[in-house]
Amino acid sequence: MAEVRPFRGVRYNQQLVTDLSSVICPPYDIVTPQVEQELYHQSEYNFVRLEHGRQLPQDTIVDNRYTRSAATLEEWLKLGVLKIDEAPAIYLHDHYFRHQEKQYRRRGIIVCVRLEEWDEMVIRPHEGTLVEPGNDRLSLLWALQANTSPILALYEDRGKRISSLLAREEPGQLIISLSTTTGESHSIRSITEPEVINQIGASLAHQPLYIADGHHRYESALTHQRERQVCSSLVSGGEGFNFVMMTLVSFADPGLIILPPHRLVRGMSKESLNELPAKLRSFFEVEELPLNMPGIWQQVDDLLAGRDTDQVSLILFGLAPEHLYLLRLRDFAATSQMMPYFHCELYKRLDVSILDHIILEKLLGLSGGREEASLDYSYDKLDAVNRVLNREYQLAFLLSPVKAEMVKAIADAGDRMPRKSTYFYPKVPAGLVFHRLV
């Protein structure tokens, strides 16, 4: 099903750019204005200039963030700041990081994957998307003719064939090795042996790939492919625009960490907040948990981590400063009937679906565009609670993390979870190696 191939990666020339930690950057979707400014000052060659260039008030059709990124790419190639690898390769990427006081390694392979339309079910999404981020990536793709940051996708490593192949590549020479100030580190090796590349390709050829992070990048690459095909008189199928760069990680990888995007709510009237407890009791059993109770956060972790699909549990904070509220769904049949009919049963049982459709939309009225102004997300429960205590937000809803097997099950069913249902931690950075379409 999935077709993967090696590519001639573009990466920094380490004879000219000796400190790679100063030039990589987060992917575009988590680059805030403050982070963007810091990265611009960090190095004159920071990759943010390509991945997420500055938007200026005087921008025009011919001089804007995308045209400037394209000019920067050409300049860096001309000056030798960036170089193109001579041989096509699959890149073995080991990403080391800490989470909850534990050290992890997430192993991925950076490859090019043939673009397939969604209905072919070769590439399977699991989350909904928005129009604006897709348009941004499409504009950048047309300007640079390059995939600047990889899509993170998952695969099944049947019989551990791929992991065995990759283990044999570990003694190979490192082409990139760096550590960041945030405690993460990256090791990249280049796999160029045709036999190994063919074995990896054959192992992936009879299965689908599941997008974990990068739905907007994939959709923009699909749109760009369609537009290029219309513009081209002869298309062989082997052109660069028929492929997109991905980092592929096994579902079984011990470093595959999925964090829950907890919901933060503001802009609610006093009347809405006063009515909420009674409305919640129409659907949930509500239990108060004193915030100052010894071991409260371990109990919260146990409650959220231990649930199964038959017991939806949410934690709410904000109705009273001294209490958390445990919400246990009482009647699944009632909430199921209130959700869009076209979603599958698995979707309707997700706590994030029940939170978004029932509590946020039905009980709090956050729909029709209001949710963008009233909602934010946090991937740390203590941060979410503190932002309510600091009166930045009124309510925090704490969610269970979605398990990798549920991502696969939803995608296999042809459905998509609500937006911001998963956060694959940590994000794959941009600027280690990237793919030019030309």
C-alpha positions in Angstrom: 0.0 0.0 0.0 2.4 2.7 1.2 5.3 3.5 -1.1 8.4 4.9 0.5 11.6 6.0 -1.1 15.0 7.5 -0.1 15.8 11.1 -1.0 18.8 13.4 -1.2 18.4 15.3 2.0 19.2 19.0 2.3 20.9 19.9 5.6 23.2 22.4 7.2 26.9 22.4 6.2 28.5 21.7 9.5 31.8 23.2 8.3 30.0 26.6 8.2 27.3 26.0 10.8 29.1 24.3 13.7 26.4 24.6 16.3 23.3 22.8 14.9 21.4 23.3 18.2 21.2 27.1 17.4 19.7 26.6 14.0 16.9 24.0 14.3 13.5 25.2 15.2 10.1 23.9 16.3 7.6 23.1 13.5 5.4 26.0 12.4 2.3 25.1 14.4 4.0 25.8 17.8 6.0 28.9 16.8 4.5 31.7 18.7 5.5 35.4 18.0 7.7 35.4 21.0 9.5 32.1 20.0 9.8 33.4 16.4 11.6 36.5 17.7 13.9 34.5 19.9 14.8 32.2 17.1 15.6 35.0 14.7 18.1 36.4 17.3 19.5 33.0 18.1 21.3 32.6 14.8 21.3 34.4 11.4 20.9 30.9 9.9 18.1 29.7 12.1 15.7 27.5 10.2 12.7 29.5 11.3 13.4 31.8 8.4 12.3 29.0 6.1 9.8 27.2 8.3 7.9 30.2 9.7 9.2 33.5 8.2 8.2 36.8 9.7 5.0 38.5 8.5 5.5 42.2 8.1 2.9 45.0 7.9 4.2 46.2 4.5 4.0 42.7 2.9 2.8 42.6 -0.7 2.0 39.9 -3.2 5.6 40.0 -4.5 7.3 40.6 -1.2 6.0 38.5 1.8 7.0 35.8 4.3 6.9 33.1 1.6 8.9 34.9 -1.1 11.5 35.9 1.5 11.7 32.3 2.7 12.3 31.2 -0.9 15.0 33.8 -1.4 16.7 32.8 1.8 16.7 29.1 0.7 18.4 30.0 -2.6 20.9 32.2 -0.8 21.8 29.6 1.7 22.3 27.0 -1.0 24.4 29.4 -3.1 26.6 30.3 -0.1 27.0 26.6 1.0 25.2 27.1 4.3 22.9 24.3 3.2 24.2 21.3 1.2 22.4 18.5 -0.7 23.5 14.9 0.1 25.1 13.2 -2.9 23.3 9.8 -2.5 19.6 9.2 -1.8 19.1 8.0 1.7 16.7 7.0 4.4 17.6 8.8 7.5 17.6 7.0 10.9 16.6 9.6 13.5 16.9 8.9 17.2 15.2 11.6 19.3 16.1 11.5 23.0 14.1 13.4 25.6 12.8 13.4 29.2 9.2 13.1 30.3 8.0 12.9 33.9 11.5 12.3 35.1 12.1 9.4 32.7 14.5 9.3 29.8 13.0 8.1 26.4 14.2 7.5 22.9 11.8 7.7 19.9 13.3 6.1 16.8 12.0 7.2 13.4 13.1 6.9 9.8 12.9 10.0 7.6 11.7 9.1 4.1 9.6 10.3 1.2 6.2 8.8 0.9 4.1 8.8 -2.2 1.0 11.0 -1.8 -2.3 9.2 -1.9 -5.8 10.6 -1.8 -7.6 10.1 1.6 -10.2 7.8 0.1 -7.6 5.3 -0.9 -7.0 4.6 2.8 -3.3 4.2 2.2 -2.5 7.3 4.3 -5.0 7.5 7.2 -5.7 10.6 9.3 -7.1 10.6 12.8 -7.9 14.2 13.5 -9.8 17.1 12.0 -8.2 20.1 10.5 -8.7 23.8 9.8 -8.5 25.7 6.5 -6.1 28.5 7.5 -3.1 26.4 8.5 -3.4 24.3 5.4 -3.4 27.4 3.2 -0.3 28.7 5.0 1.6 25.4 4.3 0.4 25.4 0.7 1.7 28.9 0.1 5.1 27.9 1.5 5.2 24.7 -0.5 4.6 26.6 -3.8 7.3 29.2 -2.8 10.0 26.9 -1.6 9.2 23.7 -3.6 10.3 21.9 -0.4 9.0 20.0 2.6 10.6 21.9 5.4 9.4 19.8 8.3 8.4 16.1 8.3 5.0 14.7 9.0 5.0 12.3 11.9 3.3 9.0 10.9 3.0 5.6 12.5 3.3 2.1 11.1 3.0 -1.5 12.3 6.4 -3.2 12.6 5.2 -6.7 11.9 7.6 -9.3 13.3 9.9 -6.4 14.3 11.4 -6.6 10.8 12.1 -2.9 10.5 13.4 -2.5 14.1 15.8 -5.4 13.5 17.1 -3.8 10.3 17.5 -0.4 12.1 19.3 -2.0 15.0 22.0 -3.2 12.6 22.4 0.4 11.4 23.3 1.7 14.8 27.1 1.3 14.4 26.9 3.4 11.3 28.5 6.9 11.2 26.5 9.7 12.6 25.9 12.6 10.2 24.1 14.7 12.7 24.5 14.8 16.5 23.3 17.6 18.7 21.9 18.4 22.1 19.6 21.3 22.8 19.2 23.6 25.8 15.8 22.0 26.6 17.5 18.6 27.3 16.6 16.9 24.0 19.2 15.4 21.7 19.2 14.1 18.2 21.3 11.5 16.4 20.9 10.9 12.6 22.5 8.3 10.5 22.3 8.0 6.7 21.1 4.6 5.3 22.2 4.4 1.6 22.7 0.6 1.1 20.1 -0.4 -1.6 19.5 -3.7 0.0 18.5 -2.2 3.4 16.4 0.5 1.7 14.6 -2.2 -0.4 13.9 -4.3 2.7 12.5 -1.3 4.6 10.3 -0.4 1.6 9.1 -4.0 1.2 8.1 -4.2 4.9 6.0 -1.1 4.5 4.6 -1.8 1.1 1.6 -3.9 2.2 0.3 -1.7 5.0 -1.2 1.8 5.5 0.5 4.7 7.4 -1.2 6.7 10.1 -0.7 10.4 10.4 0.1 11.3 14.0 1.1 14.9 13.6 1.0 16.9 10.4 -2.5 16.6 8.9 -2.3 20.1 7.5 1.0 19.5 5.9 -0.3 16.4 4.2 -3.5 18.1 3.0 -1.4 21.0 1.6 0.9 18.5 -0.2 -2.1 16.8 -1.7 -3.5 20.1 -2.9 -0.1 21.1 -4.3 0.2 17.8 -6.1 -3.2 18.3 -7.8 -2.4 21.8 -8.8 1.0 20.8 -10.2 -0.6 17.9 -12.2 -3.0 20.4 -13.8 -0.1 22.7 -14.7 2.1 20.0 -16.1 1.6 18.6 -19.6 3.6 15.4 -18.9 3.6 13.7 -15.5 5.5 10.5 -15.0 4.6 9.9 -11.4 8.2 10.1 -10.2 8.3 13.9 -9.8 9.1 15.2 -6.3 5.7 16.8 -5.9 4.2 13.4 -5.9 5.9 12.6 -2.6 6.0 14.2 0.9 8.6 13.9 3.7 7.6 11.9 6.7 9.2 10.6 9.9 7.9 7.1 10.4 7.7 5.6 13.9 6.5 2.2 15.0 3.3 2.0 17.0 5.3 -0.2 19.4 8.1 2.3 19.9 8.6 2.8 23.7 9.3 6.5 23.0 5.9 7.2 21.5 4.3 9.5 24.0 0.9 11.0 23.5 -0.2 13.9 25.8 -3.8 15.0 26.2 -4.6 18.6 25.2 -6.6 19.7 28.2 -9.2 22.3 27.4 -9.2 25.9 28.9 -12.3 28.0 28.7 -12.9 31.7 29.2 -15.4 34.4 28.2 -18.3 32.6 30.0 -21.0 34.8 31.7 -21.6 34.4 35.4 -25.0 33.0 34.6 -23.5 30.3 32.4 -21.1 29.3 35.1 -23.8 29.2 37.7 -26.0 27.0 35.6 -23.2 24.6 34.6 -23.3 22.3 37.7 -27.0 21.4 37.3 -26.5 20.9 33.6 -23.5 18.6 34.2 -25.5 16.4 36.6 -28.0 15.7 33.8 -25.3 13.6 32.2 -22.6 12.9 34.8 -22.1 11.6 38.3 -20.2 14.5 39.9 -17.8 13.9 42.8 -15.9 16.6 44.6 -12.1 16.1 45.1 -10.5 18.6 47.6 -7.6 20.2 45.9 -5.5 20.1 49.2 -6.1 16.4 49.7 -2.7 14.5 50.1 -1.8 12.7 46.9 -4.5 14.5 44.9 -2.5 14.7 41.7 -1.5 11.0 41.8 -5.2 10.2 42.2 -6.1 12.4 39.2 -3.4 10.6 37.2 -4.8 7.2 38.3 -8.4 8.3 37.4 -7.5 9.5 34.0 -5.0 6.8 33.1 -7.1 3.9 34.3 -10.4 4.5 32.4 -11.6 2.2 29.6 -13.9 2.9 26.7 -17.0 2.0 28.8 -16.2 4.6 31.6 -15.7 8.1 30.5 -14.2 10.3 33.2 -13.2 14.0 33.1 -11.8 16.3 35.7 -13.1 19.9 35.9 -11.6 22.8 37.8 -12.8 26.3 38.1 -16.3 26.1 39.7 -14.8 26.4 43.2 -11.2 27.3 44.0 -10.7 24.5 46.5 -12.2 21.6 44.6 -11.7 19.5 41.5 -14.8 17.8 40.1 -14.7 14.3 38.8 -17.3 13.8 36.1 -18.3 10.2 35.3 -20.6 9.8 32.3 -23.9 8.3 33.4 -25.7 7.6 30.2 -23.7 7.0 27.0 -26.9 6.4 24.9 -28.1 10.0 25.7 -24.8 11.7 24.7 -24.4 9.5 21.6 -27.7 10.7 20.2 -26.6 14.3 20.6 -23.5 13.9 18.4 -23.3 14.1 14.6 -24.8 10.9 13.2 -22.0 10.3 10.8 -19.4 9.6 13.5 -18.7 6.0 14.5 -19.4 4.5 17.9 -15.7 4.6 18.9 -15.7 8.4 18.2 -18.8 8.9 20.3 -17.2 7.1 23.3 -14.0 9.2 23.4 -13.9 11.6 26.4 -12.6 14.3 24.1 -15.7 13.9 21.9 -18.0 14.0 24.8 -16.3 17.1 26.2 -16.3 19.0 22.9 -19.8 18.1 21.7 -21.7 17.8 24.9 -20.1 20.1 27.5 -18.4 22.8 25.3 -21.0 22.9 22.5 -24.3 22.0 24.0 -23.9 23.1 27.6 -21.6 26.1 27.2 -22.6 27.1 23.7 -19.1 27.2 22.3 -19.8 26.7 18.7 -20.3 28.7 15.5 -16.8 30.3 15.8 -17.0 31.2 19.5 -14.7 28.4 20.4 -11.7 29.9 18.7 -11.8 33.0 20.9 -12.8 31.2 24.1 -10.7 28.0 24.0 -7.1 27.3 24.6 -5.1 24.1 25.3 -2.5 23.0 27.8 -0.6 19.7 27.8 0.2 19.8 31.5 -2.6 19.4 34.1 -0.9 21.6 36.7 -0.3 24.4 34.2 -4.0 24.2 33.2 -5.1 24.5 36.8 -2.7 27.3 37.5 -4.0 29.3 34.5 -7.4 29.1 36.1 -6.1 30.1 39.5 -4.4 33.1 37.9 -7.7 34.0 36.3 -6.4 33.8 32.8 -9.1 31.2 32.2 -12.4 30.3 34.0 -12.5 26.6 33.6 -10.0 23.7 33.0 -11.1 20.3 31.7 -8.5 17.6 32.2 -8.6 14.7 29.8 -7.1 11.2 29.6 -4.4 10.7 27.0 -5.5 8.9 23.9 -3.7 5.6 23.4 -1.9 4.8 20.1 -4.2 1.8 19.5 -7.3 4.2 19.6 -5.6 6.5 17.1 -5.3 3.5 14.8 -8.9 2.2 15.4 -10.4 5.6 14.7 -8.4 6.0 11.5 -9.2 2.4 10.4 -12.9 3.2 10.8 -12.5 6.1 8.4 -13.4 8.7 11.1 -11.5 11.6 12.6 -11.2 12.7 16.2 -12.0 16.3 17.2 -9.2 18.7 16.5 -6.6 18.9 19.3 -7.3 15.4 20.6 -3.7 14.3 20.7 -0.3 15.8 21.2 2.6 13.6 20.2 5.5 14.6 22.5 7.9 16.0 21.7 7.4 17.6 18.3 9.8 16.6 15.6 12.0 19.7 15.0 12.5 21.4 11.6 15.9 22.0 10.1 17.7 18.6 10.7 17.2 17.4 7.2 14.5 18.3 4.6 13.3 17.4 1.1 13.4 19.5 -2.0 10.8 18.7 -4.6 13.0 19.8 -7.5 
